[in-house]
Amino acid sequence: MMPGLFSDANSIRVIDMDGQVDYFVSAFSTQIADRLFLELSENIHWQKDRLTVFGKEYVMERQVAWYADQPFQYTYSKSTKIALPWSVSLIEIKNSIEQLTGFSFNACLLNLYPTGSDGMGWHSDDEDSLVKHAPIASVSFGAARNFSFKHKHSGKKQSIFLEHGSLLTMTGELQSHWWHSLPKSKRIFSTRINLTFRTMK
């Protein structure tokens, strides 16, 4: 692990029913988080996301990128992406969170939300191409945003505020029993970059 990369290795258990969610509120120091946010903004091959609804394609303001150990194909919302090789910054982040959590990952989906007007509806990261019940690590840089969970059967909800430089892990059978979302907010005018590290089959 690089010296000073993680400022606080203490996690908070957010969900401990039908899966687990743990939150490292200030995993990355502010200085390191600021640097990584700038590097990701400038050096990642961002593309505007496209969503197909009832056969019609919409171009979203949200931008996405897909990186991995291999040129894995990843399909969601009827859009298929082929993974690019890791960048230097992504390798730095990946190696560090693997050492902190003890998990390993072979792919990363990145989302750039220009403002709070961009969000993500209820969904689970349970596509067939992913290893079932494998841990997912979500790293946030930039604007702090609310992140919500909803139990698929009981309807129970849980929310947490994801800060600049934070790390959230989702483990166990969470994706089978919970949805999660990034609600929109008209009060947020700055950019958020989110990285979700995953394990492809």
Phi and psi in degrees as a GROMACS rama.xvg file:
@    title "Ramachandran Plot"
@    xaxis  label "Phi"
@    yaxis  label "Psi"
@TYPE xy
-70.3804  138.489  MET-2
-57.269  130.143  PRO-3
80.577  1.23135  GLY-4
-67.1279  -49.6569  LEU-5
-97.0984  122.058  PHE-6
-89.2818  -21.566  SER-7
-154.893  110.131  ASP-8
-90.94  6.62373  ALA-9
-83.9573  127.477  ASN-10
-107.252  158.695  SER-11
-112.666  128.812  ILE-12
-81.0951  114.103  ARG-13
-90.5157  -42.8769  VAL-14
-132.987  135.734  ILE-15
-140.578  44.1543  ASP-16
-144.062  125.191  MET-17
54.5532  45.4207  ASP-18
119.928  172.248  GLY-19
-131.178  146.21  GLN-20
-130.03  125.167  VAL-21
-121.929  142.048  ASP-22
-126.64  123.927  TYR-23
-101.976  100.488  PHE-24
-64.0552  -33.2782  VAL-25
-137.392  57.9031  SER-26
-59.8961  -43.7578  ALA-27
-101.708  137.225  PHE-28
-61.6006  154.659  SER-29
-58.2028  -41.738  THR-30
-61.9133  -46.3805  GLN-31
-67.6208  -41.8824  ILE-32
-61.9486  -40.5252  ALA-33
-62.1318  -43.0663  ASP-34
-64.8837  -45.2236  ARG-35
-66.4338  -37.4662  LEU-36
-59.4553  -44.1465  PHE-37
-66.1406  -44.3193  LEU-38
-63.6647  -42.3958  GLU-39
-66.5233  -39.3207  LEU-40
-60.6498  -38.4605  SER-41
-94.8896  -28.448  GLU-42
-109.813  -10.4981  ASN-43
-82.5947  144.887  ILE-44
-82.6241  81.9332  HIS-45
-78.0691  142.664  TRP-46
-136.624  142.934  GLN-47
-65.3459  134.677  LYS-48
-72.6973  150.749  ASP-49
-123.909  135.164  ARG-50
-123.563  130.922  LEU-51
-104.869  120.7  THR-52
-127.47  119.022  VAL-53
51.7617  42.7325  PHE-54
80.9351  -2.92472  GLY-55
-107.342  133.476  LYS-56
-94.3715  134.127  GLU-57
-119.437  137.92  TYR-58
-94.5714  122.327  VAL-59
-92.597  157.261  MET-60
-72.3008  -29.8596  GLU-61
-61.1682  139.111  ARG-62
-111.503  147.911  GLN-63
-132.862  161.872  VAL-64
-154.243  154.371  ALA-65
-138.884  117.93  TRP-66
-128.602  152.925  TYR-67
-168.316  173.723  ALA-68
-63.3479  -34.8731  ASP-69
-130.696  166.768  GLN-70
-75.3679  59.0096  PRO-71
-60.0814  145.028  PHE-72
-94.5437  135.948  GLN-73
-131.361  122.493  TYR-74
-118.282  128.244  THR-75
-150.619  149.2  TYR-76
50.6675  37.4638  SER-77
62.6601  22.0839  LYS-78
-119.262  129.21  SER-79
-109.561  131.613  THR-80
-119.743  145.464  LYS-81
-109.122  126.954  ILE-82
-66.8836  141.57  ALA-83
-93.6272  160.309  LEU-84
-66.4757  151.255  PRO-85
-56.1931  142.037  TRP-86
-88.0437  168.108  SER-87
-60.0577  -44.3593  VAL-88
-64.7851  -40.5989  SER-89
-65.9265  -39.0217  LEU-90
-63.165  -40.9938  ILE-91
-59.0163  -48.1748  GLU-92
-67.0007  -46.3703  ILE-93
-58.551  -51.1046  LYS-94
-60.4363  -37.7551  ASN-95
-71.4872  -43.3405  SER-96
-73.0355  -27.9746  ILE-97
-65.7104  -39.2462  GLU-98
-69.8073  -38.1301  GLN-99
-68.1694  -43.5124  LEU-100
-93.4111  -24.1562  THR-101
84.0296  0.832232  GLY-102
-91.8052  164.819  PHE-103
-128.527  149.098  SER-104
-136.726  152.029  PHE-105
-124.905  6.92382  ASN-106
-157.156  160.53  ALA-107
-148.728  127.435  CYS-108
-101.657  126.744  LEU-109
-110.443  140.446  LEU-110
-128.294  133.975  ASN-111
-115.029  118.533  LEU-112
-106.243  108.028  TYR-113
-58.9164  -39.3054  PRO-114
-146.205  179.639  THR-115
-69.0082  -10.7968  GLY-116
-71.8141  -11.6783  SER-117
-105.574  131.707  ASP-118
-148.739  -161.752  GLY-119
-144.56  130.761  MET-120
-76.0601  -179.383  GLY-121
-62.9254  130.548  TRP-122
-163.945  168.574  HIS-123
-125.141  147.056  SER-124
-89.4887  76.2211  ASP-125
-132.55  31.9451  ASP-126
-62.6608  152.432  GLU-127
-60.9082  -25.7835  ASP-128
-74.8841  -14.0164  SER-129
-90.9329  147.519  LEU-130
-66.4273  123.808  VAL-131
-62.7597  131.856  LYS-132
66.842  11.8501  HIS-133
-70.5092  146.37  ALA-134
-60.1418  148.899  PRO-135
-125.325  131.525  ILE-136
-113.828  124.915  ALA-137
-112.995  120.179  SER-138
-111.672  135.535  VAL-139
-120.201  134.726  SER-140
-131.615  146.499  PHE-141
94.3904  -142.341  GLY-142
-58.0275  132.691  ALA-143
-72.0356  134.381  ALA-144
-134.012  150.233  ARG-145
-75.9841  141.058  ASN-146
-130.988  128.419  PHE-147
-118.781  149.199  SER-148
-122.58  146.462  PHE-149
-139.68  125.029  LYS-150
-70.7856  133.469  HIS-151
-68.2787  -23.9298  LYS-152
-107.451  -46.7825  HIS-153
-86.2533  -21.0287  SER-154
81.0797  1.10665  GLY-155
-58.8967  138.983  LYS-156
-118.516  149.919  LYS-157
-146.61  134.176  GLN-158
-128.481  153.604  SER-159
-146.653  147.508  ILE-160
-91.7168  118.047  PHE-161
-92.1621  113.32  LEU-162
-86.354  164.09  GLU-163
-59.2394  121.492  HIS-164
86.1375  15.9382  GLY-165
-94.1275  163.476  SER-166
-131.019  131.799  LEU-167
-124.096  130.163  LEU-168
-113.79  139.639  THR-169
-119.978  120.228  MET-170
-134.901  176.506  THR-171
67.0311  -143.323  GLY-172
-94.8647  25.9243  GLU-173
-55.7152  -45.1049  LEU-174
-66.2373  -22.3054  GLN-175
-79.8008  -23.3918  SER-176
-117.126  -13.4101  HIS-177
-130.531  145.583  TRP-178
-98.4331  160.862  TRP-179
-139.25  159.142  HIS-180
-153.145  159.774  SER-181
-115.015  96.755  LEU-182
-63.3384  147.192  PRO-183
-75.4671  155.34  LYS-184
-148.124  125.286  SER-185
-77.7987  -5.20553  LYS-186
-92.2152  -4.79  ARG-187
-109.666  123.312  ILE-188
-117.559  2.97895  PHE-189
-111.707  170.691  SER-190
-87.6122  142.894  THR-191
-121.977  136.597  ARG-192
-115.224  128.1  ILE-193
-121.839  136.554  ASN-194
-120.494  124.601  LEU-195
-114.891  111.439  THR-196
-84.9418  132.737  PHE-197
-134.979  176.165  ARG-198
-125.776  112.238  THR-199
-85.7231  152.008  MET-200
